[in-house]
Amino acid sequence: MAILDWSQCPAVESVPGRVSGAWVFRDTRLPVATIFENLEDLSVEEVMEQFDVTREQINAVLDFVAQSLKTPAPNTKGATDGAEVDASAA
């Protein structure tokens, strides 16, 4: 799973002492995680209404996540590049 570098998303910020330093929508106290948790059960319009965020804010975060998932993960030392590994050989 990709690890997101939220510092690269201009729609969010993390301020020490505000919401325990969680990533929140810029100039708000609304954690980004709240949006993802609620989009499981609510439409974007319902999330906008309940949490007082704009479609642009939600789209900015969703676009950031989508673009981050397109970035290939760095090849780690010893990676098998998709080749099968025989666990019994260890």
N, C-alpha and C positions, 0 to 999 in steps of 0.2 A: 504494500500500500504506500502511496506517495505521501511524503510529509510536506505539508503546506507551509510556506514561509509567508505568514500573514503580513509581515512588515513590507512586503512588495505589493500589497493591495491598498490602493489609495483611499478606498471607502471605509477603512477601519483603522483603529488605533488601539494601543495598549498603554494606559497611563498608570504608573505605580500609584497605589492608593485609591484608584477608582475601580470599583467592582473587582477588587483583589488582583488587579493587573490583567484581567481577562481581555481578550480581543473584543472590542465593542464597535458598533457603528460610530464613525467619526462624529464628535460633538454630542454624543448620547451616552447613556448608561446601559444600553441594550446589547447584551452579549450576542455575538454572531451565532453562537451555538443555539441560541433560542430559536432563531429562524429555521435552522435545519431540523431541530426537534419538532417544531410545529408544522413544517411543510409535509410531514408524514401524514397528518390528519386534516390539515386545513388547506384551502386554496391560497394562492398568492394574495388575492383580494382580501380574504379573511385575515391573513397574517398582517397585511397593511393596516387594516382597521383595528385589530386588537393591539398591535404593538406600535402604532404611530410611526411607521417607516414608509418610505416611498418605494414605488416600483423600481425607480432608478437605483436606490440603495440595494434592494434585493438583487436586481439584475447584475449590479457591479460585483457583488459577492459570488453569485452563481457563475458569472463569466470568468472570474478569477479562478475559481475551483476548476471549471472546465478546461481553461488554458493550462493550469498546473498539471492536470492529468495527461495532457498531450506531451509534456516534457518528458523525455526518456530519463529513467533513473540512471545514475552513474553506475558503471560496471564495478562491482566490488571484487577485491582480490579473492581468487579462488572460485569465482562464479563459474557455473557450468554452461552458461549460454544456452540453456534449454535442453542440454544433453541429460539423459537419464543417469542417475547415480545408483550404484548397487550398494545398498546400506549394509549388506552382509559382508562386503569386502573390507569394511573398516575394522 
